[in-house]
Amino acid sequence: MARIPPIQILAVLLGLPSLILAQTSSSPSPPPQPQPSQPPSRATASTTSTQTQSPTASPLQNIPCNNSPLLCTRAYDNVTHMGAHDSSFLRDASTSNSLAGNQYFNATVALSAGIRLLSAQVHSSSSSGTLQLCHSYCELLDAGPLADWLSAIRYWLDGNPNEVVTLLLVNSDNQPASAFGSAFDSAGISHYGYVPPSSSSSSSSNNSSSSSNTTTTTWPTLESMISSNKRLVTFIASVPDPPSPDHPFLLPEFRYVFETSYNITSASHFGCDLDRPSSAGSASEALGKGMMGLVNHFRYIDLGSGGIQIPDVGNIEITNSPSLVNGSGNLGEHLTRCQGGWGGRKPVFALVDFFDKGPSVEAAGLMSGLKGDDIVGRTAPTAKSTSGAVKEGGSGVVAALVGFLGIALVLL
């Protein structure tokens, strides 16, 4: 019997050809932003404020920052930034509705819907030498060059001058900062990069427990970041610390951010304890050092005993719900519980799969004290792929996949 490479079996299991290039969907050129409907730029308005307004009225007071005027005077770390986990890996027609996909909509659609944090896995292409967006393996799901994805985000930032966006990139193959810098330069997005004031840190860039963070950073308000046009904050997991002098905006994630646990398969396991970096100690210790908390809130299903997991779409409406009801794995309850356990410090970041469900952005608004008319300018997605092999409530299909996996493993 012929031996089938494991990665090809996994690709078949997830409904993929051996190599899927999803670049056209994950990194499209979004349509031009309609200028008449856009709010004026804060950077432009601030230059004419003394000439056009009375001393008691600011021309900026009704111009939103990250979809709300109430957030403009908030520091970057006093806002909850809702994030799309593995934002470049889609479950849509471009990937044959891959079960490995974590989102129904691409990055620019997510940003227009109110998502302000985008995460992605980055690998080095063995054939081209470029940085690629690949889900675990490039043979499994390849979403195209990092530079192309960044170009789409740059286009969106160009058309939305009052928005601050955060990127979280996983450096899966431990590439140097210069490789990331080249991709950012190629995309024309480097000029948006925010560089925080100098801060001390003795932590390593990985998850080592042998060193300790001593970071204290004062983050600016969203308004000041917008006015200076430094509106892109980029964290990279596993990049040399201190940052490269050539690209100082490429920030080592674990100097500034700590994360809760991930790979969750049960609603009861969503926790608030610090999972990484272990060098930071506990969550309370990390917060005391000025680190920002990131809550991982995505749930998986185990396929058989082979260690393969796929997103749990059957419970996604509950998982992403802004509800505060305890015991069902709701996003809103998880964030609120972490805030209570962190001495009143709200989570600064949260990552979810299928961001449009819930909808997850409402939970971020609640954490930031926003409601109803406080939020403006969001565009909800209007359609999604529903032809994937696993849909909400598709437990029977999952069972069939588990059976198929068992047969496939016999062929190894």
N, C-alpha and C positions, 0 to 999 in steps of 0.2 A: 504494500500500500504506500502510495506516495506521501511524503511528509509535507504538510502544509505549514508554512511559517506562521508562528503565533500571531504576529501583527496583522497578517492577512485575514486570519480567522476572526480576530477582533474587529477588523474593519467590516467584514461581512455581517457580523453580529449587530453592529451598530448601523447597518443600512448604508454603508459607504463603499465607493470604489476604493482601490488601494491607495489612491492619492486624490484628495479633493482640494481644489484651489477655490476657496470661497472669497477671494479678494474682491470680486465685483460687488458682493453684498455687504461684507464687513467694512469695506473702505470705499463706498461710492462717492461720487462727486455730488453732494447734495444740491438741490436747486437753489438759485440765488435767493437770499432772504428778502422778503418784501419790505423795502425801506419805509413806506408810509406807515406801516403798522408798528415799526420799532420805536421804542422809547429813545429819546435823545441820549447821547453818550454823556456820562458823568464827567469824563475828561474834557469834553467840549463845553458843557454847561458851566463848569467851574471857572473857566476863563472869562466868562461874561457875567458872573453873578453880581458883581458890584454895580454893574451898569443897568441891569434889567430887573432887579428886585429891590424891594424896600428892605431896610435893615432888619426887620422882624420876620422876613420870609425868605427862605432859601430856595433857589431854583432847583436844588437837588432833592428836596424833600419828597417829591412824588416820583422820582426816577428809581426804579427797582435795582437792587443788587441781588443776583441769584434768585430772581423771581419775586422779590419782596422789598419794598422801601424800608421795612422795619429791620432788615438785616444789614443795612449799609454801615451802621455805626458799630456793628458787632465785630469782635476780633475773629479772625479765621478759625481759631480753636474754640470759639463760643457758638458755633453753628454745627448742626448735624448734617453731614454731607452724605446723602444716600448714594450707594454705589451699585453698579452692575458688575457682578462677579463674572470673570472670564467673558468680558463684553464682546470680544471679537469672534467668539465661537457660537455660531447660529444654528438654530433648528428651523430651517426654512428650505425653500425649493433649491437654493444654491448648494446645499449640503445633503440633498435628498432626505430632508427632515431627519438629520442625524440624531440618534439618541444621545450622542456625546455633546450635542449643543446645549449651551446654558442660557441662551437668550433667543427670543423670537424676533427681536429688532436690533438693527445695527447701532453703532456708537452715536452717530449724529441724531438718529431718531430718539435715542435714549436721552441725549442732552436736551433736545427740544422738549421732552416730556418732563424735565426737571431733575434728571439724574446729574449729579455733579462729581461723581467719582467713577472712573473707569479702570478696571483691572484687566490684565492680560498676561499670558505666559509667553515668554520670548525664548526662542531657540536659535542656534547657529545652523545655517544651512550647510550641509557637507558638500553640496554641489556648487553653490554660488558664493558661499562665504558671507552672505548677508544675514541680517537678523530677520527671522521669520516668526510669525505668530502661529504657534503650533500647540495643539491640545495634547499634552503628554508626549506624543511622538508626531513628527511631521507626516509620517505615513498614515496616521490615523485621521487627523484633521488639520489641514494647513490653510490658514486664513490669509496668507499672502505676506508680503514684506511689511515689517514694522513701519518703514518710512511711508508707505502708502496709507496705512491706517492713520498715522500722525498727520498726513496731508489733509485728510478729511476733517480731522479735529481742528486743524489750523484754519481751514475754510470756515468751519462753524464759528470759531472764535472771532474771525474777521467780521462775520455778519452779526455777532452778538456781543457788542462792546462792553456790556455791563455785567458780564458773567465771569466768575472765577471757577476754573475746572481743575480737578486733581486727577493725576494718573498714578496707578500702582502697578509696576511692571515686575514680574518674576523673572529673574535672570537665571533661567534653568540650566544653562551651560556655562555659567560663570565667565561670561564675556567681559572684557575690560570696559571701563566707562567710555573710552574713546570710540568703541564700536557703537554704543548707544548715541554718543554725541554726533557721530557721522549721520546716523539715521535722522536725528532731530534737525541737523543742519540741512540735510537733503530735503526734508519736508517743509523747510522754511518756517519752523515753529519755535526755534530757539530763542528768538527775541522776546517771546512771551514768558520765558522761564523766570520764576521768582527765586531769589537767593535770600534765605533768612539771615539775620545778623549772626556774626560769629558766635558759636557756642562751644563749650568744651565737652568732650566725650572721650572716654577711654574704652568704649565698647568696640568690639569687633563688628564686622559687617555681616557675620553669620549668626547662627543661633547658639553660639558657644556660651557655656555657663561659667567660663573661667575669667570673664571680665565683667565690669559693671558700668552701667551708664551713669554719667554725671551731667546730662544735658539739661540746660535751662534756656528756653527760647521764648522771646516775646513776639507773638505773631501780630501783624498789623490788622487793621479793619479791612473788611471787604472793599469799602469805599476807597481807601488809600491804595489798595492793590489795583483797583480799576483805574483810578486816576493816573497812576504811574504806568499803566498798561503792562504790568507784570502779573498776569492773570492765570498762569499755569504753574501748578505745584506738582513736581514729579518725584515720586519715591520709587526707589529700585531695591528690591530684596536681593541681597548678596551682591553688593558693589563696593569697591574699596572705599574706606573711610579714613581720612577726610575726602570730600569730593574732589574730582579732578579740577585743577585750576583753569583748564580750557573750557570746561562745561560745569561750572559750580552749581548750576540749578539741578543737576542730577543728584538727588539727595539719598543717602543710605537710609532705607526705611527704618531699620531698627535703632537708629539714633533718635528718631523722633516719634515713632509709633510702636505700640504693642498691640498684639492681637489675642482674641479669645480662640478657643479650640475650633477646629473645622472637621471635615469628614464625619458629620453628624448623620446618624440614621434613625434617631428616635427624637420625638418632640421634647421628651423629658430631659434630653442631654444638652440643650442649649444653655450654656453657662456663661459666667462673667469672669472667671479666673483667668489670669494671664497664662497663655500657652507659649508664646514666644515674643521676644527673645528671653530665654531662661536667664540671661545675664542681668536682666532688669529686676529680678526678684518677683515680688507679688504685684498685683495691679495697683494697690495703694502705694507701694514703693515707687513704681513707675510714674504714677501720677504726681507724686511728690518731687520727682526729678524733672517735671515738665513734659513728660511724654503724653501723647494723645492716644486715646483708646479706640481701637477698631473692633467692632462686633461682627464676627462671621455668622451669618444667619441664612444658611442654605442647607438643604436636607437631601440625602441620597438614599438610593435603594441598592442593596447588594445583589448582584447577579451570581447566584451560585456560590461556590467556595473558592473561586479563582481570584478573588481580590478585585473584581471589576465592579465599579459603581457607576450608576447613572443618576441624573437629577430626578428627584421624586416630584413629578408633575401632578400625581394624583392628589396630593395634599397642598398644592402650591397656593391656593386661595387662602387657606388657613395659615400656612407658613408666612406668607407676605402680608397678612392682615394687620392694619394699624390698631386693631382691638387690644384693649388692656386686660382681657379675660385671661386668667391664669390657668395653666395646665394643658393648653392645647397647642403650644408651640408658636403662638402669635408673635410677629415681629414687634408690634407695639409693646406687648408685655415684656418681651426680652430686653428691649432698649430701656424701658422704665426700671426694670429690676436691676440692670447694670448701673444705671444712674444712682439708684438707692444704695447699692453696694459700694459705689465709688465715692461716697461722701458727697453726693449731690452733683458731681461732675458728669455731665452728659457725655455719651459716646460721641466722638467727633466724626467717626466714620462708621458706616455699616455696609455690608456687601450681601446682595441677594441674587438668586437666579430668577430669570423671567420677571424682570423688574416691573413690567406692566400689570402683573397680577397683584391683587391686594386692595388697592394699589399701594406699592411700597413707599412712594414719595409722600403719601399722607402721613406716614409714621415719622418721617424726618421733619415734616412741618410741625407736628405736635411736639416733638422734642425741642424744636426751636421756638415754641410758643406761638405758632402761627395758626390761623384759622380763616376759613372762608375768603373774604375779600382782601385779606392780608397778602394773598398769593396771586400773582398776575403773570401772564405771558407764557404759560405752559401750553404745549400742544400734545394732547393725548394721542397715542397711536390709534389708527383707525382700522387696521386689519392685521391679522396674524396668520401664520401657517397653522392649519388645523388638520393637515393630511398626514402628519407624522405617525409613526407606528404606535407610539404611546401618547395618548391624550389624557386629559384630566379624567381620573377614574378608570384608566385602562389597566386594571390589575390583571385581567385575563391575558392581555398581550404580554405583560411582564412575565407571567408564569410560562407562557410559550417560549419567551426568550431564554428563560432559565433552562428549560428543557433543551432548547437548541444549543445552548452553551455546553450542557453536559455531553451532547453528541459530538460537538466540535472538539472538546478536550480529548476525546478518545482518539481523534485523528492526529494529535500531536506526537 
